[in-house]
Amino acid sequence: MPDDPTLVGREGVLGLVRRSVAQVLMVPLERVGPQTALVAELGAESIDFLDLVFHLEQGLGRKIPVARWGSFVDERLAGQELARAITTDVIREFAEREAARD
Amino acid sequence: MGERVAVTGVGVVAPTGIGVDAFCQALRRGRSGTRPITAFACDGLDTRIAAEIDDAAFDPAAFVQPPKLLKLMSRPATFAVAAAAMARSSAGLGPEDVDPDRMGVCLGAGGMGPLDLDLLAVQAMAVLDAAAGQAAPAFDVPSFARAFRARSNPLSMLRGLPNLAAAHVAIQQGARGPNSTVATACTAGTQAIGDAVRTIQRGDADVMLAGGADSMINPVGLLGFSMLGTLSCRNDEAETACRPFDRHRDGFVIGEGAAVIVLERESFARARGAPVWAELAGYSATCDAYRITDERPDGSGPATSIRRCLRDADAAPADVGYVNAHGTGTPMNDRIETQAVKSVFGEATRVPVSSTKSMTGHLLAAAGAVELVACLIALRSGFLPPTINYRTPDPECDLDCVPNVPRPARFDAALSNSFGFGGQHACLMIRRW
């Protein structure tokens, strides 16, 4: 789990995704909403997704499997979808770790 | 004999001034751009001075669209993009004025700036990480790879590629014609402009954006040049550290920046009524083929380049009213350059030969481009830029180096010299249009 407790849960991860997108694409945070299309609306190109994943991995303190983010790299990509995928992943890992502890 | 090539626009980002007007003022005032280094703490380095671009006066964001491209730009790439935008604007060359396929870019490039050091830092930290815990630390690739992956942004490498400055200029300017990068170190800016002239002459473009950009003001650049014994160590007299042609010269000062000029085929420039600064009349590029850093003692290397440039311009030595010297301020360069000038212009020559590096520092791959801009300004404004910090004559450098103060002069042609490690020499000549 990430060290930062504010990242726990979908809202927390969505916040991280929005901040990372804004930073990577150098746009104001207000322009990054849950439904914003990164390519069509914010002009993201292929290498921006590499940069985005790097920022997310740094923020989450964990690796994002390439297969998981790679499928989102297309014209329809919205911040929410990536956030949902990451959130699901992080929560599952947390649950598995808690289960192992029991 | 083909068409002439005209210089129609000029852009410059120099330590002494950003934009043609500010740079011209600095040349007129004989102002030094050398200061104690501010980009990073340099305790422990032998040389702690440089001619930096003042970040308070230079905002790259004003020249880059969309802003996110900034993160992919090395510091010199931001200088190049800004200089190209200024040059294009001064040429009055609008988007509809040129077929994008007929406009190209050629830049001299090489180094990375202080802000690009995160890549070096990441590499160094990864080496340390990889060595940690080993009884006898040794470089181990698998450990390094793990540490590097954990720390390094995947885009870092893109900022370090030397050809990307020209790519960024092309993207910003919509230039889809020939695009190349020259990496002949201190000769690169001059050679890039010359190669751009040839590109137009052989019919591959109507317009070329040409020049150079560089920044090696970082610990690696400083240590590297310092360990070669080429840098001035006058840390306590920054503004007067660089003393070309002076008997007590002790090396060059690293500078950073860029200059880009717009070159156009004569008929193209005339058809659109372009403002013309001068004709880019001559170019030469040669090599000493001797030693890596030593020049042939008789100065015949640079002399050959100067002669070939004059021949290319169909000019005689007497036509040249001003020479902008390579003039680094190293003991060897200035002595050999003096011999070379004398062997072409005559033992008793009175042709003025000044080193604007005394003010700007040595901009390395950008030097030749910035110095050609100094020549263009001098030709247009009617003055000779001085060699500042000149105090003690050196019998081995007995040229008229326009000591310390600018001199009013009307002349019709100027020559600019650039010589690089490796023995590469290049010259450009401009002539009144």
HADDOCK unambig.tbl for C-alpha pairs under 7 A between the chains (distance, minus, plus):
assign (segid A and resid 25 and name CA) (segid B and resid 68 and name CA) 5.07 0.50 0.50
assign (segid A and resid 26 and name CA) (segid B and resid 67 and name CA) 6.17 0.50 0.50
assign (segid A and resid 26 and name CA) (segid B and resid 68 and name CA) 4.97 0.50 0.50
assign (segid A and resid 50 and name CA) (segid B and resid 154 and name CA) 6.45 0.50 0.50
assign (segid A and resid 51 and name CA) (segid B and resid 153 and name CA) 6.67 0.50 0.50
assign (segid A and resid 51 and name CA) (segid B and resid 154 and name CA) 6.46 0.50 0.50
assign (segid A and resid 51 and name CA) (segid B and resid 155 and name CA) 6.54 0.50 0.50
assign (segid A and resid 54 and name CA) (segid B and resid 153 and name CA) 6.22 0.50 0.50
